[in-house]
């Protein structure tokens, strides 16, 4: 069976997945997390390792994790489409993340940064730098999770195509699809580890952002697509539902013509999420498919040197975006996209 087709991410969503070369040693797991054992028979092992490496970005406290961010910054490259990898040392990244925990700061994050800063301006600049790095890491983690999901679903599509062409018996195909679903459940568990660590680090950063940029996080929450109200609509025709809000994402289902749905904004403003009237997410379609589709504002990355208020608001949006991607992985783990007859 040929490997899964390459992922094609649009430029506005194409921050690289973490570095990983085929012969590169995997990053050690952060303390308290299970290590990732590469499966030589897993067509998506590289993408899974990328997500494990992204987990390492959040392994330490914010201050002690700055060294990890510096290494990641030198190893991660901007990518426009494709799933190519950047040579480098994933082991060094993971090792720094694990070792940084041993020197974790005493007292609150804000207290330590205040002790280190000479004045309020220096304090705000230091916190802004930490939040900017956290925002970059959030984008990297989300991108790694999306690469992995796309790889699994494209592999499933390859299997179904092989059955249609008579190259693979149906029983063997079903076994392979079952294996993919089990692998996607492990992917979800890994993504949830990342999500839990992101939440822990937010517990460090949030008080500092609230103290130095009052109201900024609330502004970000109000701007986030996750805050968008659902809009009731009727499908004007049968519409293919994508696994992610991207035009090149795999089709995982179809909403029938005349079907009652609920539409919500997503992390990509050109797409809307399609849900049942009860709020169960089904997939994504182009916003232009519905004249009444809600419109989400584009959450462009803040420019270098952006003030803390802008970065703090963006941080909320980026955490919500990662949470939405975890939801996409959750539907795959439940079997969406791995059915034999899509």
N, C-alpha and C positions, 0 to 999 in steps of 0.2 A: 504493500500500500504506500503510495507516495506521501511525503510529509505534508502537513497542513499548508494551505496557501499562505503567503505572507500577509501580515496585517498592513492595511493602508490607512493611516491616521491623517486627518486633515491637518494642515499647517497650524491652525490655531489650537490644536490639541496634541501637538506632536513633541512635547518635551520627552527626552529619552527615558526608556526604562534603564535600570541600573546596569553598570558595566558587568559583562560576563562573556568570557571566551570559552569555547567548548572544553578546552583543556585546563581551565582555571579552577583552582580549589574553591569550594563553596565557602561562603562567609560563616564563621561560627555563630551559633544561635545565641541571642542575648540570654543572660541568666533568667531562668524561669520559663523559657520557651523551648519547644522541641526543635531539634535540628532538622534540616531538610536533607533527606537522603536521596540522591539523584537516582532515578530509575532509568536504566539504559534503554528500556522499551517505551519510555514516555516521550512522545513526539514534542511535548511542550515542556520538557524538563528545563530548558534554558530560560523560558519565560517564568516558570515557577521559581527558579533560583533568583531571577531578577527581583521578584516580589519579596523573597526572603532577604535579599540584600537591602531592599528599601526598608524592611523592618528594622535593620541595623541602624538606620538613620535616627530612629526614635528610641534606641535602647537606653541611652543615658539621660540624665537630667539635662535641662536646656543649657546650663552653663558648661558643664563638663562635656556635653555633646558637641560643643562648638568645634573641637578638634576633628570630630568625625565629619562635621559639615565641611570643614576645610578640605579634607581628603576627598570627600564625595565631589566637591566642586571641581577638583582637578581631574576627576575620573569620569564624570558624567558629561556627555556632549548633547547639544541640541540636535534632534533628528526630525527630519521632515519626511514622514512616511517610512515604510519598511520595518523590518525587525532586525537589522544588522546590529552587531554588538561592538562595543569599544574595548579593545584590549586593556587590561589593567589588573590590579590585584584586589580581588574581592575579599581575600583573606585579610589583607591589611585593614580594609574598611570595617569588617566585622570585629576584628581584634581590637581596634581602637574603641569601638562602641562598647564592647564588653569590659575592657579595661577601664574605661572612663567611669564606670559605676563605682569602682573602688575609691575614687576621689570625689565623690558627690559632695556638693556644697552643704555646709551646715547653715541652718536657718532658711528663711524664705528666699526665693529667687530675687525678689525686689530688694530685700535687705542687702543681699550680697552685691548686687549691681550698684546699689547706692553707696556701699562702702568703697567700692572700687572707683566710682566716678568722682571727679573733682568738683563738679557742680551739677545743677539740674539739666543744663544743656547736654553735658557729657552723658548723664544718666539716660536722657531721652534718646540720644544717639545710639547708646549701647543696646537699649531695649529694642529700638527700631531695627538694628542690625540682626538681633536674635529673631525677631518676628519675620523679617525678610527671609532669613535662612529657613525658618520653619515653613513659610509659604512655598518656597522652592521645593522643600522636601515633600510637602503635601502634594504638589503637582507631580513630582517624580513617583510617589507611591501610587497615586491614582492612575498614572500612565502605565506603570508596571502591571497593575491589576487589570487594566483594560487590554493590554497586550495578551495577558494570560487567558482571559475570558475569550478573546477573539480566536486565539489559537485552538482552544478546546472546541469551540463551535465550528470552526472551519474544518477541523479534523472530522467532526460528526458529519458535516456536509459532504466531505470526500467519501466517507463510508456509504452514505445514502446514494451518492452518484455511482459508486462501484456496484451497488446492488442493482440499480436501474439499468446499468450497462451489462449486467450478467457476469461481472468479474468477481463477485463475492456472494456466497450463499447467504440467504436471509438469516439463518440461524447463527452463522459466524458473525454477521454484521450486528445482530442484536447483542451478542456477547461483547463485542468491541464497544458498542454504544453504552452498555452497562458499565464497562470499565471506565469510559470517559466520565460518566456521571459520578462514579465513585471518586475519581481523581478531582473532579470539580468540587466535591464536598471537602476534600483536603485543601483545595485552593481557598475555599470560603473560610475554613478554620484559620488559615494563615492570614487572610485579609482581616479577620476579626481580631487577631492578635495585634496587627498593626493599628487597627482602629482603637483598641483599648489603650495602647501606648500613646497614641495621639491624644486621647482624652486625658491621660495622666499628665502629659506635658502641658496641655491647656490649663490644667489646674495650677501649674507654675506661672504661666504667662498671663493668664486672665487678670489676676489682681494687679499686676504691673500695668497692663494696658488700661484697665479701668481707672487706675490712679493717675496715670500720666496723660491719658487721652479719654476723659470721661465721655461716655455716650457713644464712642466710636463703634464698639462692638454691637450695640443695639442698632446703630445705623446699618452695619453690615448685615445683621440678621434680617432687617427689613428689606434689604436689597437682594438677599439671597433667593435664588429660584425656589428653594425649599419653602419659602414663606408665601409663595404664590398661591392664590385661591384656585380651587378647581372650577372648571367651566363645563357645564353639562352640554353635550353635543350628540349629534347623530351622524354616524359614518355615511358620507355621501356615496361611497362605493366600497367594494371590498379593498381593504388596505393591508399590505404586508407590514408586519410589526418587526422592527429591528431590535436586536439584543441590546444595543447601545445607541445613544443619540448621534449617530454618524451615518452618512449616506452609504458608506461601504461596509457597514456592520452586517452580520449574518441575519437573515430573516428567520424568526423563530415561531411565528404564528401569523394568523390573519384575522383581522376584525371584519365581520361580514357587513355587507351593505345594509344600511338601516339599523345597525346595532347601536344601542344606547351606551355611551361612554362618558367618562369624565376626563378632561384634559388638564394637564398641569405643566407649568414651565419646567425646563430642565437646565442642566449645566451647559448645554449648547443651545443658544437662542434660536437657531434655525429649526430646532426640533421640539416637539411636545411629547410628554409622557401620556400614554393612553392607559386608563384605568377602568375597572368596572364601576358602575354607579356606587358600589359599596366601598370603593377605594383600593381595590386590589390591582396592583400594577401589572400590566400585560406586556408592555414594550413601548417602542417609540416610532413616531412617524414624522415626516417633515411638517412643520407648522403650516405650510401652505396648503396642506391637505384639508384643512378646516378653516373656513372664513372667520369663525369665531374663536380661533385658538388664542390662548393667553400668550403674551409676549414677555420673554425674560430679557433683562438687560445683560449685555455682554460684560462678563467679569474679566476684563483685560488685566494682565499682570501689572502691578504698580511699577512705575519706572524706577531706575536706580536712584537712590537718594530720596525716595518719597517720604513724606513725614509719617510719624508713627500713627497718626489718626487714620490715614489712608491704608496703611499696612494692617492695622488692627481690624478695620472693617473687612478688608480682603481676606484676612485670616479666617473669619467666620464663614465666608462664602466658600473658601477652599475646603474647610472641614466638612461642610455640608455636601460639597461635590464628591468628596471621597466617600462619605456615607451613602450617597446615591449609587456610586459604583459598587459598593459592598452589597447593596440591594440587588443590583444586576447579577452579581455572582451568586447571591442567595437563590434567585429563580433558577439559575442553571443547576445549582446543587440539588434543587427539588425536581429536576428533570427537564426543564424547559430547554428545547434545542437539541435534545438527545433522543427524541422520539423517532421511530423508524420511518414514519410516513409524512414528514413535513413537506 
